[in-house]
Amino acid sequence: MGINQAVYIEQQMISNGRSPNTPICIIQEGTTSRQRVLTGELKDLSLIIEKHRVKSPGLIVIGEVVRMRSIISWFM
């Protein structure tokens, strides 16, 4: 559901005060051998999804916790 609503999520979060530079992470097919992890900024969320042809199932993580990826990337 989040992947399909990315444009709305991006617009609403920014229009309600979230910084466009907020870090984001998109995890497609998490915990499977087909897992993909894409990172960027909130202002580019829908662009990243479109550019990389991200499909559901997927999870969108928004906020400073995304910066922890390099520390806790146990699956990669």
Secondary structure, 3 states (H helix, E strand, C coil): CCCCCHHHHHHHHHHCCCCCCCEEEEEECCCCCCCEEEEEEHHHHHHHHHHCCCCCCEEEEECHHHHHHHHHCCCC
